[in-house]
Amino acid sequence: MFERIRLWGWRAVELALMAVVFCVLLHIILGPSGGSFVTAVATNAIQFAQDVPAGTLVGLGLIALLYVFMRSERRG
C-alpha cells in the first residue's frame, strides 16, 4: 500500500515539474502572447531562480541528477 502511494506521489511531483518546465518553454517560444497562466508560471519560476542562491540551485540539480541515476540503476 505504501509503495503505491509513494509511486503515485512521485508521479504527481514529476508531472508538476514537467508542467512548470513546459510553461517556461512556452513562455520562451511565445512570449507574452502565451497567455496569462503561462506568463505567471514562467515569472514565478524565474523569480524563484533569482531569489535562491546559486549554490543551492547547484545542490538541487545534483540531487535531481542523483535521483535520475538511482532510478535508472533500479530499472536496469
C-alpha positions as CSV (number, residue, x, y, z in Angstrom):
1,M,0.0,0.0,0.0
2,F,2.8,2.4,1.0
3,E,4.6,1.6,-2.3
4,R,1.6,2.6,-4.4
5,I,1.2,5.8,-2.5
6,R,4.9,6.6,-2.9
7,L,4.7,5.8,-6.6
8,W,1.7,8.0,-7.2
9,G,3.3,10.8,-5.2
10,W,6.4,10.7,-7.3
11,R,4.4,10.6,-10.4
12,A,2.5,13.7,-9.3
13,V,5.7,15.5,-8.5
14,E,7.2,14.6,-11.9
15,L,4.1,15.8,-13.7
16,A,4.1,19.1,-11.8
17,L,7.7,19.7,-12.6
18,M,7.1,18.8,-16.3
19,A,4.2,21.3,-16.4
20,V,6.4,24.1,-15.0
21,V,9.2,23.3,-17.5
22,F,6.6,23.2,-20.3
23,C,5.1,26.6,-19.3
24,V,8.6,28.1,-19.1
25,L,9.4,26.8,-22.6
26,L,6.1,28.1,-23.9
27,H,6.9,31.5,-22.5
28,I,10.3,31.5,-24.1
29,I,8.8,30.5,-27.5
30,L,5.6,32.5,-27.5
31,G,6.5,35.4,-25.2
32,P,3.6,37.5,-23.7
33,S,1.1,36.1,-26.2
34,G,1.3,32.7,-24.5
35,G,-1.4,33.7,-22.1
36,S,-1.7,34.8,-18.5
37,F,-1.2,31.4,-16.9
38,V,2.0,30.6,-18.9
39,T,3.3,34.1,-18.2
40,A,2.5,33.8,-14.5
41,V,4.2,30.4,-14.1
42,A,7.2,31.5,-16.0
43,T,7.5,34.7,-14.0
44,N,7.3,32.7,-10.7
45,A,9.9,30.2,-11.9
46,I,12.3,32.9,-13.0
47,Q,11.7,34.9,-9.7
48,F,12.4,31.7,-7.7
49,A,15.6,31.0,-9.6
50,Q,16.8,34.6,-9.0
51,D,16.0,34.5,-5.3
52,V,17.6,31.2,-4.5
53,P,21.4,31.3,-4.1
54,A,23.4,29.7,-6.9
55,G,24.9,27.1,-4.6
56,T,21.5,25.9,-3.6
57,L,20.4,25.6,-7.2
58,V,23.5,23.6,-8.0
59,G,22.8,21.3,-5.0
60,L,19.2,20.8,-6.1
61,G,20.5,20.0,-9.6
62,L,22.9,17.4,-8.2
63,I,20.2,15.8,-6.1
64,A,18.0,15.6,-9.2
65,L,20.8,14.1,-11.2
66,L,21.4,11.5,-8.4
67,Y,17.7,10.7,-8.4
68,V,17.7,10.1,-12.1
69,F,20.8,7.9,-11.8
70,M,19.5,5.9,-9.0
71,R,16.2,5.4,-10.7
72,S,17.9,4.2,-13.9
73,E,20.0,1.7,-11.8
74,R,16.9,0.1,-10.3
75,R,15.4,-0.4,-13.8
76,G,18.5,-1.8,-15.4
